[in-house]
Amino acid sequence: MVTSRTGTRKYLAARAEVIAEAQANGLTYCPGFDDHECGQPLDYLNALRPNSAETDHVLRHADGGSDEAANLRVLCRSCNLARNRPPTETGYQPGDFPTTRAW
């Protein structure tokens, strides 16, 4: 059976610690990442929404980052997905063009 790295007890404990600390410090808006500013209100209660609070690895695991709390930060789901989405060869994103005739 294959298990998820982010499903381990160690990662889940670090995730809970980082989210609790962000809430205790009053982080209510997404700080964004790198040069990408966001400012979207964070939703700590509901998962899988564009503004849901998620933990993000500061240094990606693929680049040698760890699953410890010191390497995690809170971002909104939109920023987390945008940061981890590989750039396309053309520079266009899948949502850049209409997919229906409603345009």
N, C-alpha and C positions, 0 to 999 in steps of 0.2 A: 504494500500500500504506500502510495506517495503522499507525503504531507506538505502542506504549505509552510514556507519559512515564516510568513507573517501570521501563521496560526499557532506558533509555538508559545508555550507558557512565558518564556523570557520576553518575547516581543509584545505579547498582550499586556504583561505587567508594565513594561516601559511605556507602551501606548497609553494605558490608563493613567500612569504617573504624569505624563506630558500633558494630557488633556485636562486633568484635574488642576495642574499647576497653571495652565493657561486660563482656566476659568477663575481660579483664585486670584490671579493677577489682573483680572478684568479685561482679558482679551475678547472683545466683542465683535471686532471687524478683522477681516482677513488682511494680513500685512503684505501679501503678495510674495514674490520671490525674485531674486536677481534684480533685473531692471523692470520687471513687470509689477506695476502697482495695481491693487485690487480695491480694497475698501468695502467689500461686500459683507453685510452682517452675517456672522457665523451662527449656525443652528447646531447646538450641541445635543438636541433631543432627537432629531429625525435623521436617519441615514439615507444615503443614496440620492440626495437632492443636490442641486448645483451649489448651494451655500452650506451644506453639511460640513461640520468640522472634522477634518481627517488629519492623521499624522503623516508627515512626509519626511523622508530621509534627507538630511542636509547634504551628506555625501552618499550618493547612491550605493546600494549594496554591490552592484556590478563594478563599481569603481573602488571597492575596498572598504566601504562604510559598514558600520556595525548596526545591530538592532538595539543598541543601548539608548537610554533616554537622552544622553548627551548628544546623540546624532539625530534626534527627532525634533520636529517642530510642527506647529499646527497651521494648516492652510485650509481654505475652503476646497470642496471637491473639484470645482472648476479649475482652480489653480493647480491642484495636485495632478489632475489629468493632463492639463496643458503642459506642465513641466515634464511629465514623463512620456508624452507623446513624441515619437521620433519625427523629425522634420521630413516632409515629403520631398521627393526629388524635384518637383516643379515649384515647390513653395506654396502650392495651393492646399487648402485643407478640404476634407470631404464635404463640409457644409457650405463651401463657398459658391456652389452652383445650385440652382433650383432643381428639385427632383420631381416636381409636379407641374402641371400646366396652370396652376393657380397664379403664377407670376404675371 
